Amino acid sequence: MTALIFDCDGVLGDTERDGHLPAFNATFEHFGLPVRWSVEDYGQLLKIGGGKERLATLLDDPEVVKAAGSPSTDEERAQVVAAWHQYKTKTFTDLIADGVVPPRPGVRRIITEALREGWTVAVASTSAEPSVRAVLTGAVGAEVAARVPVFAGDVVPRKKPDPAVYELAVHQLALVRDHTLVIEDSSNGLLAASGAGLSTVVTVSGYTRDEDFSGAALVVSSLGDPGGEQLEVLADPWNIGPVGALTLTELAELAGRNGGRT
């Protein structure tokens, strides 16, 4: 039986620029922090896996530390970051509920068709679980989302590019690696999936198009939708030759390629 594991941000929706970035900046304003991240700043911060981990970098700035009440111990600093992250997560999920970030092309179609055909479908992300569930629900609806297990946030101690979250999903869902395909959008995500021995299709997002995707089984602009947005093939080392939109048959063929090394 084939399994599909989707990343969340940049895969289910192009959430980074239009969802997470405004939520972070709203958090900084709420807590009176002397920082605002630009689109370019956030693009660089995406190299760090996890929202709390990105927020923690602010504590290297003495002005931010002062505005945060001068936390001095590791415990105090962790509490400050946790409070920021809790507010940011609520802000982000409110944005998603308001429909600010639409699902990416093909996501609803592929997930719905895969479940109908008896495939296992899951989501594995470094983002907080409430954020991931909000994006998933917005992308496919509450009824379908309820059938999709989510592995997110602090469920593992190490974030992507470490393969831990994919290893956990494979173990808990009893997946066969040679019949499991990951859908990612970033080089960090590709490294994580490849490290877990899983074949990966990359659907590039606004922030990741120019990253190195060597080892991906397929790189496309999106999953595509018949009669809607057509996909662009950026790299096709296995000559799958998708036209317009990826199909379940093509995805099943790609599963088990292990990043093109089998």
N, C-alpha and C positions, 0 to 999 in steps of 0.2 A: 504494500500500500504506500503510495506517495505521500510525503508530508511537505508542507510549505511553512517556513518560518519567516515572518516579516519583521524587519526593523520598523520602528514607528516614525520618528521625525525624519522628514525628507522622503519617506517611502509611502506611508499611508496618506500623508498630506505634506505640503511644503511649509512646515510649521516653524522652522527656525527663524526666518526673517520676519514673518508676519504674526507669529504667536509668541515664541519664547523671548525674542529680543525686546518687544514692547513690554512683556511681562517683567523681565529683569529691570528695565528702566523705570517702570512704574514702582517697582519695589525699592529701588534706590531713592526715588522721590519720596515715597511714603516714610522711609526711615531717615530721611535727611542726609543721605550719603553724598559726598561731593564727587560723584562720578556718573557719567552717562556713556553707554557703549554705542558706538556708531555701527553701521552695517559692516564696515571694514574691520573694526575692532572685534566684533562678534565672530566674523569669519575666522580670525586667528584663534579665538578662544575655543572654537569647535574642535580644535585639535586635542583638547582636554575632554575626556569622557566624563559626563555627569554634571548636572547643574550645581550640586553642592560643591563639587570640586572646582568648578569655574568661580563660584562665589568666594570660595576660600582664598583665591588669588588676591582678592581685594585687601585681605588683611596684611599684605606686604606693603601697603601704602599707609604711612603714619597718619595722614589726614583722615583716611577712612576709619582707622582704628580709633582715633580721637572722637570722631562723630558717632562711633558705635559704643562709646562709653569706656574706652580703653581696656578691653578684656586682656588679661595678662596670662592666665593659665590656659593649657590646652583645653580643659573642660569648658572654661568660659568662652573661648573662641569657637568651640564646637557648638555651644548653645546659641551664640550669635548667628552663626551660619545656618543653623537649623531654623531659627526664627525667620530669617530672610527667605529661606527656601520654602517654608510653609506658606508665607504670604505670596511669594512668586507663583507657587503651584496653584493656589486658589485663583489668582489673577489670570493665569494661563487657562485654566479649565473654564473660567467664565467667558473668556474670549472664544474658546472653541464652542461652547454652548450657544454663543451668539452667532455662530456660523461664519466667523471671520476667515477661517481657513478651510476651503473646500477639499474633498478627497482628491488625490491625484488620479489621472486617467487610468482606467482599468482595474483599480483596486477593488471596488465594490463588485464588479463583474467576476474577476478571478476568484475572490474569496467565496462568493456565493456559489459559483459553479463548482469549485473544489469541494466544498462541503456537501453539495448535492451529490457529487460523485463518490462520496465516502472518504475523501482525503482527510488527513489530519492537518489542521491549520492552527498556527500559534503566532504570538508576537513576542519578540525578545528585544528589550531596549534598555539603555542606561538611564532613561528618564524616570521620574517618579511614577509609581503605579497609577495614582489618580489621573495624572496627565495622559498617560498612555491609554487608559480606558476611555477617557473623554474623546481622544482623537479617534480611537477605534470605533466607538459608538457613533461619532459624527460621520465616519467614513462609510459604515455598512449598516447602521441602524441597530437599535437595542436588541432585537430578537436574534440577529445574526451574531452580534458581538458577544452575546451570552454563551455562544458555542465555541468561542475562541479563547483558549487559555493564554494568560499573559505572564511573562517573566520580566520583571522590571525593577529599576531602582536598586535598592540595597539588598535585593534577594541574593546577590553574590558580592563578595568583598572587593573584587577587582573589576573595573569597568572595561569596556572595549578600548583598545584593541586586544585586551586579554580575552581568550575564548570562553571564560567561565560561564557566561550567561547561556551560550549555546550548548556547552557541555551539560549544563543543568537541564535545559529543555530536552535534549536528547535522552538523558537519563530518566527524567520524571515521566516523559511521554512514551518511553520504551521505543524510540524511533530507530529505524535501520538507516545508518548514515548513507548507504548507497542508494537510498530511495528518498532522500531528504534534500530539499533545495531551499536556500536562503535568498531572500530579496533584500538587498541593501542599497544604500546610496552613497557611502563614503569609503575611503580607503581604510579607515579604522575599523569599520564594520566588516569589510572584506577580509582584513587580517584576522579579525576575531572568528569569523565563520571558517576561513581556511585553516586556522589553528585548531578548530574542532573537527577538521576533516570533512567539511561540508562544501558542496558545490554552491556557487553563488552567482546570481544574476544581479547586476548593478543597474538601477534606474537612477541616473544622475539627477541631482537637485540643483537649485539655484546656487548653492555654495560649493558644490563638489564637482562640477563638470570637468574641471582641469586637473583633478587629482590622478594619481597613478593607480590604475586598476589592473595591473599585470596579474595574471592568474585567475581573473574572473572568467566564468564560462560564457558570459554574454554581457555586453554593456549597451544599454539603450537609453533613449531620452525619457521613456516612460513605458508602462505596460501597454499603453494604447487602448483605444476603444473603437470597435467597428462603427462607422458612421459618425465618429467624433474625432478627437485628437489622434492623429496617426503617430506611431513611434518612429524615431530615427535610430538606425543601427549605428553605433559608434565603434564597436568591436565585436566580431563574431568568429572566434577562433575555431569553433566546431561546425561552422557552416550550417547553422540551423536555418538561416534565411527567413526570419519572420518578416511579414509584410503587413503593415498597418497596425496590427495588434497581436500580442502574444496569445497563444492558445494553450489550453491544458495539455494537449498532446506535445507541444513544443517544450513546455515546462517539465513534463515527465521525462522527455528525452534528455534534458539537461541535468536532471537529478542524478547524483552519484558520480558526476564528472570530477568531483574533488578539485575544483579550481583548474581543471584542464590537465591534471597530472596522471589520470588513470588511462 
